[in-house]
Amino acid sequence: MKKKGNPWSCILMTDKSMILKMKLSFIAFCFSVFQIMATSGFSQGKIQLNFEKAPISDVLHEIRNQAPYKFFYMNQEINLDQKTSIHVNNETLENVLSILFEDTNISYAIIGKQVILKKAPKKTKEVLYREIKGTVKDVNGSPLPGANIIVKGTSIGAQTDFDGNFSINISEEHTTLVISFIGFETTEVDIQGKDFINIVLKDASAQLDDVVIVGSRNPSRTATETAVAIDVIDVTEIASQGPQTSVNEILNYVAPSFTSQTQTVSDGTDHIDPASLRGLGPDQVLVLINGKRRHNSSLINVNGTVGAGSVGTDMNAIPTSAIQRIEVLRDGAAAQYGSDAIAGVINLVLKKDTGKLDLTLTTGANFSKNANQFEGGSDGEKVKIEANYGLAIGDNGGYINFSGSLSSREPALRNKDYQGGIFRGYHGAERVFAANGGIVAAMTLTDYQTASQELSYLNQDTKDQIAALDLTNEDDITSLRELLNFDADEDELAARGLSRSDFRFKVGTSKLREGKFFANMEIPVGENATVYSFGGISYRQGLAAGFYRRPAQADGRANTPAFPNGFLPNIGTDIIDKSLATGIKGKINDWNIDFSNTYGINTFDITVSNSSNGTLGVATPRTFDAGALKFMQNTTNLDTNKFHEDIFSGLNIAMGAEFKVENYAISAGEEASYTSYDINGNPVNSATPDGLLVRNNFTGSVLGGGSQVFRGYDPNNETDKFRNSIAGYIDIEADFTDKWLFSVAGRYENFSDFGDTFNYKVATRYKLSEDFSIRAANSTGFRAPSLHQQFFSRTSTVFVDNQPFEQGTFTNDSRAASLIGIAKLKEETSNSFSAGLTAKIKNLTITADAYLITIDDRIIYSGSFGNGGDPELTQVFQTAGATSARFFVNAIDTKSQGFDVVISHKASLGDEVTLKNDLSATFSKTEVEEIRVPEKIANAGLSGSFFDGQEEAFLTLAQPRAKVNLTNSLSIGNWDFLLRNVFFGEVTDPDDFNGDLRVEGTTVSDDAIYGSKIVTDLSISTSILKNLQITIGANNLLDVYPDENRAEGTAGDQFVYSRRTSQFGYSGRFLFARLNFNL
């Protein structure tokens, strides 16, 4: 047993401790009193001094001779060799020391007979601010809205308004402003003694002269000086004048080589537009924000669209009001930035503005001949409110900039009245039975036989035949089904008071509502370091529709007991995107250091509404939680670089390391979204007798379960997978002479799932003269298979002879994949070559670049294939418990080649008249050079099912192979005019190759080739008040539409325009108005 301690001992010890403390306190108090008395007494002594330019140490020695003081100080802190002059007569000690140390950095304290000397703290003087106002104009006197004004040596800045005016608060210690504007020479202005300044910027030929972040780690390299093609796009200017409001829309109409296509009736892809660079896949272009890797979407495109089987980055989750400019690197850059950068890199540079509030309201709609499902008028209404506001943090250039937007988009539908089959004769019997008080879900064949006698449009002979049938006889049952299985569309429509317009799909742009917020911040800490952070959150709610479930569909998917006229199911999405990057950058021994962490997560929740689970009949839910997708990425980077001015004509050395973690997850939906039930409401399994399966009352066919339009993810599809990668790189860029630039980069990366890879890049540029340069580059690259491609599955269970079999998409590590011979995914590898020239001739800038990109082991999403009657494959499928399958697989090699050209020119046409012309063009071609079909599939003769001409056409023919953009910007005083014409080359419908082995050798139908078109944009802007700008204009001013769909692909006039490919969408003319208010 433990002994308990004496509780009183603690109290006694505490008392003793308190008594000791009280004694010490009393002694200290008495000592302090004596010290004060002594100080007071000694201070009354009079001191005489007479020194001229003598060391302070001599003065102190004389003071000690006249009075009994001792001086204490630290030699390393106090400099007593300073010369001083002092002349005093009969002064007290305090006065003598005050005079002695007045103009020095020495402070003193008198304690008794002791004088303590210390280094005096620095005196802080009050910082005074003053307001500087001014205007920024070009040489013709035209104001330059959006020009940047920066206090030199800081990050404090402002922007000019639409009239070129600005104001900025500046401390007295700063005397220089730096003024810059895209396309003009940067100017420094001395503001000493000035309260108002007029600034005139000289033309610098083109916006490509801006220093870029992407493509080169040299901190002062401009776009025309780089060894590869880079476009710099001023989003602030384009978003204020043009009709496009999202990042994808802006790039599609401005950037060469960039293509983005809005999808329809494609499940979740309706709400995230696949985008590509140089005709490659959405997952073969890397997206950065402020130079940091952006995470991908959680959605993998598995519907029949451009980019099928790929995972892109949702750039539309970032508000355009947060973006200052976009840099597009059109060249392979995996050796510099890692996976995905095969086609190039898109870097979004965020705003840093402070002391300014921008509010923008944009509204518009499609005023088109084909609006409202070809009835005319207007539809597709859009409203978008944007805000941007920045604040300075501290006095050394710190800032925080906030951006946000709220927007909504109504559907713009482009389909006609449905022209296919809607009702069969037996649906008329159901209508009659229900009208007589019967319950359709309980109808027997005898009920159909009886009710058919009341069908007014059924001739008497047929009625008599039906009445004479013996429904205990199988042959007569078959006869009943044949006699009532006739086209009853028009009669039933009339009887039900319906028309074909009631059975339209919703084909076109889907309904969207979204809110976005983004922030960008930098805070200097000390003289050589800055803490920074940026990130945001966005929410997008989408609502799209699928195919109309018509009663005439023989499989009973329309569930007529619950939906007598069928139904149009909807797919709703809730997409949340979050990101946060934090880091610190500074300088150590002339090395620039950047240490950062970037986190991003995207979630994609799917809800099916106005739908049905046919096996539940009238008890079916109408709304289903179909499950969710999630993707998370966290990247930690340490980057460093140093520029050596004294080596060659400049040498930049950069190196760094990266650690990345990724996570992909699928969550199952509710049970009713994926389950088939028996007649007792129990889930169907291998033990369910055939007699308990739910069948169509009339046809007798077994009904399928799960939610219609999108079957929910089931527990077998659930996954939660992680991987990580470690990388290191070195990037050296040398100007061997003033004319010759040479760069080389190498990157090693190791992935936890597929192993390691090393990639290199060499590039060079040579100045033929001050105005002309040539450049070339060669690089290898790679794209790691995404976690989505490795672990996405979407299978359903079917029962054959009471045995369960799976069908759908299987993972590469599944039993089915192993038995069929599908290898685990590995990285895609690429080899890129580019060569080009740049020219600057006064106000004219030209860049032209040719490229060749070969990709080996490109990952595809295979077609669906069964056993094909092949004995070996039949055995494999039986062993795997499957009836049909699709996989992601490294199966093809491709070659992409093309040519890009960008020409910019700016001219002054008189007082306050400026014309700027930009021409960009791209011409590209992609070919599939080799297809590798797994041996067992090839032996079964199913190569065409594995990868056919349709899948090949999506890669090679479904995107415009030529695109030309001519933009003309005219400024006349306070008026700005924008005219843009974009030529979209022809595309070919992939559906025309469905079932063909290859594209080559297939005769293409004339109506499957959709011809080239020109889309015209026009806008006019002016200031109506000092702080208020108005813009009105149009996208697709001439109401141009693509060629209409091939006859076989319209699905009863629902897809009037192809849903597989579209050069520029098919919503027609869009008219808009925009108000911009700034303070």
N, C-alpha and C positions, 0 to 999 in steps of 0.2 A: 504494500500500500504506500502510495506517495505521501510524503509529509507536506502539509500545507505550510506555506510561508507565513511569517508574522506580519499581519497587515499594518501593525503600528510602526514597524521598522521603516517602512516607506515614508510614513508621515514624519517620523523623527528625522530621517535623512533629508526629507524635503525641508523641514524646519531649519536644520543646520545649514543647508545650502542657502536658504533665504537670508539667514542671519549673516552668513559670510558675505553675501552679495550686498547687504545693507551696510556692512562695515566698509567694504571697498568703495561703495558709492559715496559714503560720508567722507572718506579720506580723499577721494577724487574731487569732491566738492570743495573741501578745504584747500586743497592744492590749487584749484582753479581760482579761488578767491585771492590766495596769496600771489598767484601769478598776475592777476589783474592789478592788484595793489602795487606789485613790483614794477609792472609795465608802466603804470601811471606815474610812479615815482621817478623812474629812470627817464621817462619821456620828457620830464621837465628840465633835464640837463640841456645846456646850451652848447651848440657846436658851431665852430668857425672853420670855413674851408675856402681855399683860393687856388683852384686848379684850372689850367688851360690846356686842353687837348692832351689830357693824361689818361692812362689806362684806368678802368674802373677799379681794378685790384689795388692801385695806389690810394685811391680815395677811401676804399674800405679800410685799408691799413691805418690811415690817418684817423678815421672815425674810432677804430679800436683804441688808438692812443689817447683820444680825448674822453672816451667813456668806456666802461667795462662791458662791452658787448662782444658776443661771439657769433660769427656768421657761418651758417651751414648751407652747403649746396653740392650738387653733383657736377663734376667737371665736364662730363659729356653733354650736360644739358645747358649749362650756363657758360657763356663766353665773357670772361672778365677782362679780356684783352681789348675790348671795345674802347675807343677813345671818347672822352667826354670833357666838357668844361662846366665847372660849377663854382659859384662865388656866393657864399652865405655868411652871415654874421649873427651869432647868437640865435640860431634856429633850433627848434625841437627836432628830435630824431625823425618823427613822422614827416615833417616838412622837408628835411634833408633827403630822406629816401624817396619821397614823392618827386622831388626835383631831379634827383640823380637818375631815376629809372623811367622818367616820363617818356622819352623817345626811344626806349629800348624794348626788347622782348622779355624783360625780366620783371617778375612780380615778387613781392615780399610779404612776410607775416612776422610780427613781433610777439614773441612769447617769453615773457620774463626778460632775462638777459640774453636771450637767443633771438637771432634774426634768421628766418628761413627764407632762402632765395629759390625761386622756381622759374621755369620757363613759362612766360605768360601765355594764356590761350589766345588763339587768333581772334582778332576783333572782327565780328560779323557786321558788315555794313548793310543797311537796308537796301533791298533791291527795288529800284524804281522802274516803272513801266510807262511806256507811252504808246499811243496809237499811231500807226502809220497807215495812210490810205493811198490808193493809187489806181491806175488803169494800166492794162496790158493790151497792146494792139500790135498788128503786123505793120509792115512798112507802108501799106496802103491806108492805114488808119482804121482798119476793121478790127473790132474787138475780138479778143480770143477767150471765149468762155471755157472754163475748166483748166486754165493755166495754173501751174503749181508755183506757189511762193513759199520758199523755205528760208528760215533764219539760218545763216551759214554756221556750221558747226553744231547744229542741233537737229532734232526731228520736228520742231515746231513749224507748223505750216498752215497755209490756207489755199483756197482756190478762188479764181475769179468767177463772177456770176456771168449771166448771159451777155451783159453789156461790157464785160472785161474789167469790171470794178472789183476791188478787194479792200479788205482792212485786216490789220493784224496787230496784236499787242506784242511789243518787243522791249526787252530790258535795256537799260542805258549802256550796259557793257557790250552789247552786240551792235555792230555798225554796218553789217552787210547782209543783203538779201540775195538769194539765188532764185532766179525765175526760169522756169522750163515749160515747154509745151511740145507735144508730139509733132514732129515735122519742122521744128524751129531750133535755132541755136540757143543753148543755155547761156544766160547772161547773169553777171554779178553786178549789183548796184550798191554804191556807198550811200548810206542814209544819214550820215552825221549832219545834224542841224536841219533836217528836213522832216516835214510832217505829211507832205503829199509828193508823190513821184509819178511821172509818166514814163512808161517803159515801152520800147519798141523792139520786138523780137525779129531777128532776121531769119529768112527761110533757110532750112537745113536740108532741103530736097525731099526727104521722105521720113515717115515714122520709123522705118527700119533702122535708123541710127540710134535708137534707144539701147541703153545698156540692158542686157538680158540676164536672167538668173539661170535659165535652163540651157543645156547644151554645152556650156563652157563654165568652168569654175574659176576662170580669170575674172576678178571683180570689176574690171573696166572694159570688158569686151562688148562691142555692139553687134547687132544682128548681121550687118553687111560685112563685118570683119571675121565672122565665124567660118569654120571650115565645112559647115553643113547648113542645110536650109532651115531658117527659123522665121516664123511670122509673128509680128507683134501687133495685137489687135486692141485698140483703145475701146474698151467696153463702155466707158462713161459717155463717149461721144455717140457711139452707135445706139446705145439704149435710149438716149435722149431724143434721137431723130428717127430711128428706124421703127418699123412695125413689130419686129421680133422682140420678145420679152424674156425668153428663157435662154440659158446657155447653149443648149443644143440647137435651138432655132437660129440664134445669132451665128454660131459657127457654120451651120449648114448653108447660110446665105453669104458668108464672108470669107471663110477660110478655104483655100484650095486643098483638095484631097480629103476634106472632111465630109462625111455623109451621115445623116440621121433620118430615120424613117419612122413615122407614127404608124402604129399597128392598130388593127381592129379585129374584134371577135377572136382574140388570141390569148384569152385568160389574163394572167397578170401582166403580160407583155403590153397590154393596152395602156398601162400606166407608167411604163418605163421604156423610153424610146431607145432601141439599139442604135449605137453610133459606131462609126469606124473611120480609120485613117488609111489612105492609100489602098482602099478596097479590101483590107484585111478584116479580121474579126473584131468584135467589140472588146474582147479580152486580150487583144494583141497591141493595145495602146495603153500606156501608163498615164495616170492622172495624178498630178501633184497640186498641192495648195501651199503657196509660199515656199515652194521647193521641197515640201514634205509629202511622202506617199499618202494617197487617199485610199480608203478602204473600198472594196467592191460592194455591189448589191447582194442581197441574200437570194435573189431570184435567178434561177437558171432558165434560159429560154429553151423550152422543149416543144413549143408549138411550131408549126410550119411557117417560119418567118425568116427573114434575113438575120443571120447571127444565131441560128438554131444550134443548141448545144453549147453556147458560150455564156459567160458571166461578165457583164459590163460594170462600169462605174456610173452611178446616178449623179451626173453633174447638175441636173435640174433641182437637186436638193439644196443648192447654194443660191441665195438670192443674188440677182444681178446687181442690185444696189450695193453689194459688199465688194464687188470686183472692180479694180482699177484697170487692169489689162489682162489679156490672155496671151501667153507665149506658146506657140505651136512648133515643136521641133519635129521636122519631117525627115527623120532618119533613125536607123536603129541605134539604141542607146542602152542596151542591157549591160554592157561593160561598165557604164557609169552609174546606172540607177537600178539594175537588177531585173527581176522577172517582169514580163509583160511588155517591155519597151521594144518590141520587134518592129512595129510600124513607126513608132515615134513616141513623143511625150507631149502632153498638154499640161501646162502649168498655169494655174489661176493665181494671180497676184492681187492680194486684198488691199483695200483702201487704207490710208493712214491719215486722212484729213482730220483737222481739229478746228474747233471754233466755228463750225458751220453746220446748219441743219438743212437737209434736202428732203422735201416731200414730193412724191410723184403719184399722180392718179392717172391710170390708163384704162380706157374702156373702149370696147368695139364689138363688132359682130360680123358674121358673114352675110353680106348683102349679095346674093348670088342667084342666078337663074335656076340653079338646082337645089336651093335651100329647102329645108323642111320636106325632105324626101321627094324632091323634084316638083314641089308645089309652088316654089318661089318664096319671095319675102326675105326674111332674115332669120338666122339661128346661130348657134355657137357663141352666144354672148359671153364676153370676157370682161372681168373687172379685176384690176390689180392696184393695190395701194402699197407703195414702197417708202421707206424712210431710211435716212443715213445721218448719223450725228456722231461727232467726235469731240473729245475733250483732251486738253493737254494735261499731263501728269508731271508735276514738278516744273523746274526751270531748266532742265538739261535735255529737253527733247523727248520726254516720255509722252505717250499718248494712249488713248483707248478709243476705238471707233466701233460703233454699233450700227448694224444694218438689220432691217426686218422687212417682211412683205406678207401680205394677205392677198389671196387671189381665188377666183372661182371661174370655172369654165363650164358652160352648158353644152350638151351634145350638139354636134353638127352632123346630121344623118343624111346619107346619100344612097338610099335604096328605094325601090318602087313597090307597088302592090305585089304581094306574093303570087306567083304564077304556077306553083306546083300543086300536088295533091294535098287536100286538107281533110276531107271526110270520105268515108266509105259507106256503103248502104247500111251496114249494121250499126253505125253511129246514129242513123235515123231511128232505128228500133230502140236504141238507148234513150233518145230524146222522147219518143212516144211513151216508153215505159215510165220514165221519170215524170212526165206530165200527168200520167194516170195515178201518181202517188207511189210508184215503185221505187226501190232503192237499187240503183244501177250496180253497186258493188255486190249485190246478192243475186244478180240476174243469172238464170240458167239458160241453156240452149232452147228450152221450151219457151221461156219468156221472150227470147229473140224471135222465135217462130211466131208467137202470138202477136207481139207488137208490130211485126213487119206487115201484118194485114191492115194496119192503119196508116201506112205510108202512102200519101196521096200521089207521089210521083212514081210509085211502083205499079207496073201494068198488072192487069188481073191475071194473065196467064202465069206470070211469075209468082204472084200471090198463091195461086192454086197449087203450083208445084211445091211451094214451101209448106203449104198447109197439109199436103199429102205425105210429107216425109215422116218416117218412123225414126225418131231420134234415139231409139235403143239400138239402131243398126249403124255400124261405123261408116258404111258407104253413104247412108243418108245424112249422117253428120257432116261428112265431107261435102256432100251436095249442098247442104244448108250454108256452109261457109263459102262455097263458091258462088252461090246465088246472091248472097248479100255482100259479097266483096266486090262491089262495083263502084265506079267513080260517082259520088253523089255531091260533089262540091257545090255546084250552083244551086241545086235544090235545097240542100241543107243550109247554105248561107242565107237563102231567102227565108227558109222556115225559122231560122234563129235570129233573123234581123241583123245579120252581119254582112260584111263585105270583105274582099280580099285585102283591103288596107288594114284590117284588124289583125292580120297575120304577118305583118312586116317584121323583119328583124330590126335591130338597131345597129346599122352599119355606118361607121364614121368615127369621128373623135368622141371619146367617152366623156362622161361627166367627172369633173375634178374639183376638189376644194383643198387648198393647202395654205399652211402658214410656215414661215421660215424665220429664223433668227441667227445672226452670225456676229461674232466680235473679233477684233484684232487689237492686240495690245503690245506695247514695248515700254519698259521702264529701265532707264540707265541706273546702274548701281556702281558707283565709283567712276573712275576716269576711263576705264578700258573694258567695261562689261555691261551687258544689257540682258535683262530677263524679259522674255517674250512669251506670249501665249495667243492662240487663236482657236476658234472652234464654234460650234453652233448646234442647233437642233432644228429639224424640220418634220412636219407631219403632213402627209398627203392622203386624202380619202378619195378613192376612185370608185366609180360604179360603171360597169360595162355589162353588156348582154351577150348571151350565146346564141345558138340556133334555136328557133322556135320549135317547141315540142308539139307536133301536130297529131291529132287523133289518127290520121291516116298512116302513121308510122306503125308498121306491123308488129314491132317488138313491144308495143304497149307502153313505151316510155312516157307517153302523154298522160297516163293515169287518168283516163276519162271519168272514172267514178268520182274523183275529187275535182278534176278540171274538165268539165264537159266539152269545152272548146280548146283544150290544150293550154299551154302556157309558154311565156317567154322568160326563161330563168336569167337571173342577174348574178354577176360576180362582183362582190364588193371587196375592196382592199383597204387596209389601214397600214400605211407605210411610215415607220418612224426611223429617222436617221439622226444619230448623235455622234459628235466628234469633239475631241479636245487635244490640242498640241501644246506642250509647254517646253521651254528650253532656256538655256543661257548661252550667250555668245560673247566672246571677248577676245583679247589679244594677250599673248604671253610670248615674250622675246620675239616679237614681230610675226608670230604665228597666229592666224585667226582660228579660234576654237569655237565650235558649235556643238553643244551637247543637248539632245532633245529626246522627247518621248511623244509619240503620236498615237492616239487611241481613237478607234471608230467602230461603231456598231450599227447594223441595219437590220430591222425586223420587218417582216411582211406577213400580216395576218389576213387570212382569206375567209370571207363570209359569203355563203351562197343564199340568195333570197328568191322569193317567188318560184320555188322549186319543189321537187317531190322525190320521195323515196317510194317507187312504185310498189314495192313489196308490202308497204304499210297501208296501201289503199287510201281510203278517206281519212284515216288516222294519221297520215303523214304530216310531219312538221313542214312548214313553208319556208323556214329559215334554218340554216345549218352552219355551225362552226366547222369549217373544213380543215382547220389546222393552221400551222404557222411555220415560217422559215426564219432563221437567224444566222447572221454572219458577223463575227467580231475579228478585228485585226489590231494588234498593238505592235508598234515599231519603235525601237530605241536606236538612235543614231549618234555616233560621235564622228564629227567631220572636222578636218583641219586643213588649212592651206596657207601658203606663204608665197608672196610675189617678190622676186628678186629683180630689182631694176638694173642692177649692175652686172648681171650675167646675160651674155648675148645682148639682144635688144629688149630683153624681158623674159623671165622664166617663172612660170607658176607651177608649184608642186602642191597637189592636193592628195589627201589620203583619208581613209575613214573605215569605220566598222558599223555593222548593223546586226541587230538581233530582233527577229520578228516572230510573233506568236499569232496563230489563226485558229478560229473555232467556227465550226459549221454545225447547225442543229436543225432538225425537223421535229416538230411536235404534232402528234396525232390530233385529228378533229374529234368531234363527238361521235358516238357509236353509230347513230343513224346516218351519218354522212358517208360511211363506207361499208355498212353491213347490209346483207340480204337477210330478210326474215321469212320464217315459214308462216303458214296460215294461223298458227297459234301465237304469233308475235315473238317467237324465239329465234335467235340467230341461227342461220343455216350452217351446218357443219357436215362432216363426212358421214355422220350417223343419221342424218335427216332422211326419212323415207321419201321416195319420189312423190308419193301421194300427198305429202304435206307441203310441197313447194307451191308458192303462189304463182298462179297462171292467169293469163288474160282470159276473161270470162268467155269470150267468143272464139278466139283463135286457138286457145289452149297452150300457147307458147309460154315458157317459163319467163317470169319478169326478172329484170336485173335490179339489184339493190343499190344503195348509196344515193347521194344527192345528184340530181341531174345537172348537167353542164360542167360540173367539176366534182369528181368523186373525192371525198376527203382523204387525207393521209391517214393510214391505219397504223396500229402499233408496230407492225412489221416494217413500216417505212421509217419509224422514228430512229434518229441517230443523233449523236453528240460527239463529234470528233475534233481533236486538236492536232496541230503540228507546229513545228518551229523551224526556223532556219537561221544560220549564222553566216555573215558575209564580211569580206574585207576587200577594199579596192585601193588602187593608186591611179592617179590621173595627172599626167605631166603635159604641160603646154608651153612650148618655147617659140619665141620669135627669134630665130637664128639671125635674121637681119631685119631691117625695117620692112622688107618685102616678103620674107618667107616665114610662114607660121607652120609649125608641125606639132601635132599632139598625139599622145599614145595613152591608152587606158587599159587596165586589166582588173578583172573582178573574179574572185573565187567565192562560191556560195555552196553551203551544205544544207540540205533539207533532211528532216528527220524521216520523211516517208519514202523518197526515191533516191537519195544519195546526193552527190556533189556535181558541180559544173564549173568550168572556167571559161570566161569569155574575154575577148579583147576588142579594142577599137583603135585604128590608126586613121588620122585625118590630116589634111594639109591644105594650105591656101597660099597662093603666090600672087603678089601684086604685079601685074604687067606694067601698070602705071598708077598714078594717083587716082585714076578714074576706073580702071579695069582690073579685075582679079579673077583667077580661076581657082577652083577648089575640088577636092575629091576625098572620099572616105571609104573605108572597108571595115566591117565589123561582124563579129559573130554574136548571136543572141540566143535567148531561150525563154520559154514560158513554162513555168511549173504547172502541172495539172492542178486545177483548183480542187479544193475540198468538195465543192459542189459536184464536180464531175466524177470524183472518186466515190462519193457516198450518197448521192441522190438516188432514190428509188421510188417508184410509184407503181405498185403492183396491185392486182385484184385477184380474188380467188374465184375460180369457176369449178363446178363439180361435174365430172364425167363418170357415169356409172357409180355415183356416190363417192367418187374419189376426188379429193381436192387437188386442183392444179392452179399454178400461178401464171399470170400473163401481165406483161407490162415492161417497165424498165428495171433492170437488175443492176446491182453494183458489180464492180470488177472483182471483188473478193468473194462473190457469192458462189454457191455450189454450181449453179447453172453456168456461170462464166468459166469456172475451172473445167467442167466437163466438155464444154463446147470448144475450149481452147482460146478463150479471150484472155490475153495477157494483162497483168496489172499496168496501170497507166504510168507513163514516164514523161519526161519533159519534151516539149517541142524544141527543136533547134533550128536556128536560122543563120543565113549568111547574106549580108547586105553590101551592096556596092552603090556608090553615088558619085556623080561628077557634075560640075556646074560652073557657072560664071556669074559674076556680079559686075554691074556698071553703074557709075554715078556721073552723070553729065549735067552739070548745073542743077536744074530743078527736076531732072529725070533720073529715076532709079530703076534698074532692071536686075532681076535675079532669075536664072533659069537653071534647072537641075533635072538630070535624068537619074533613074534608080532601077535597081534589080534586086529583088528579095526572093531567096529560095527558102522554103520551110520544109523540113523533114519531120516525119512522125507527127503530123498535124492531127489533133484530136477531133473526131467527128462524133455526132450522135447518129448511130446507125438506124437503118430502117427496121421495121418489125418483121420478123421471120419466124416461121414454124418449122415443122420437120420436113415439109415438102415431099412427104412420101418416102424419103430416104430411110432405109432400115437402120443405118448407124445413128443418124440424127434422131430418129424416132425413139431409139433406145436411150439416147442421151437425155432427151426431153422427159421421158418416163422416169428415168433415174433422178433427174433434177426436180421432178414434180412440176413441170411447166408445160404449157401448150404453145406459147409464143414468147419472144423476148426481144428487147432492145438494149444496147449497151453504149457506153462511151468508150472509144477505142482509138489508139494511135494507128491510123489506117492509111493516110494519104500523104503524098509529097506534092507541094504546089510551087509555082513560080509566078511572081507578080513583077511587072515592069511598067514603067510609065515615065511621064515627063511633066514637070510643073514649071510654070512661069508666072512671075509677078512683076508688074510694071506700074510705077507710080509717078505722077507728074502734077506739079502745082504751078499755076501761072496767075499773075496779076493782070486784070483786064481794064484797069482804070481805077479811079478813086473809089475806095471802099468796095471794090468788086474783085473777088478771088474765086478761081475755079480749080478744083482738085479732082483729078481723074485717077482711078485705080482699076487696073485690069489684072485679073488672076485667072489662070486656066490650069486644068489638070487633065491628062489623058492617060488612062491606065488599062491594064489587061492582066487577068489572072487565069492561070491554066492549072489543071490537075495533071501532074506528070505520072504519078503512079498510085495505084490502089492495091492495098494488101488485104486480101480477104482471108480470114482463118480457114485452114485446110478443110475442116469438116463441113463448113458452110459451103465452100466452093465445090466440094465433091458432091454435095446434095443438089447442085445446080441453083443455089439461092444467092449467088453473088449480086444479082440485080435487086434482091430484096434487102440485102445488107447495105449496099450503097449504090443507088441508081442514078440515072441522069437527072432526076429532079433535085436530089441533094447536091449534085455537082453544079447544077445551074444556080442554086442559091449562092454558091461561092463565086461563080464566074460570070453570070449574066444578069443577076437580079438587081444589081446596083448600077447607076450610070457610070459608064466607062469614060465619059467626057463631061466636064462641067466648066463653064466659062462665066466669069462674073465681071461685069463692067459697072463701076459705081462712079457717079458724077456728083460732086458736092459744090454748090454755087452759093457764095455769100455776097449779099448786096446790102450794105449797111446793117440794119438790125434784122434782116431777113435771111434765112437759110433754106436752101432747096436741096433735097436729096432725090436723085433718080438712080435706081439700080435695076439692071437687067441681068438675069441669070439664065444661062442656057443649060438645060439638063438633057444629057444625051439619052439615047434610046435604051430601054431595058427589055428583057425577054422573060415571059412568065414561066417560072420553073414547073408549074403544073403541066405544061405541054410536054415535059419529058418524063412524066410519071409512068413508071414501068419500063422505060427504055434503059438499056444497059449503060450507055454513055451519051454525053452531049454530042461528041464528035460522031458523025455518021448518021445522026437523027435528022430527019426532015422536019424543019420547024414550020408550024402553021403560020400563015400570014397574020392572022388575028392575034397571035401570041406575042408579036413584037410590038411594043408600045413606043411610038415614035418620039423623037426629041421635041422639047417644048421650051419656050422662053417665058419666064415669069417676070413681070415688071412691078417694082415698088416705087412709090412716089410719096414724099412728105414735104411739108412746108412748116417752118418754125419761125416764130417772132416773139418779141417781148411786148406784152400789153401793159405791164406795170414794171417798176424797177426790179422787183423780186419775183415776178411771175412770168413764166414762159409758156406759150401754148404751141402745140404741134398737132397738125391734122394730116392724115395720109392714108395710104392703102398698101396692103400686100396683095399681090396678084391683081393689079388694077384692072386688067383686061379680062378677068374672070376665066382664066385658062384652066382646062381640066386635062387629065391624062386621057389617052385613048381608052375606049371602053373595053371591058373584059372580053376575053374569048368566050364564044357562045356556050361552051361546055362548062364554064366556071362560074356562071352567074347564080347558081342555086335558086332558080326561079325568080330572077331579076332582083335578088338581094345584094349580090356583089356586082353592081353595075361596073365598078372599077375593081381591078384585081386586089385581093387582100394579101397576096403573096409578095407583091413588090409595088412600089410607087416612088417616082422620082422626087416628088415634092408634096405628097398628100393629095386629097381631092375634096377640099372644103370650099374651093372657089375664092371669090373676092372677099377680102377682109378689110373693112374700113374702121379706122380708129381715131381717137382724139386723146391728147395727153396734156395734162397740166403739171408744170413743175414749179414749185414754190421753194425759195431758199432764203435763209436768214444768216 
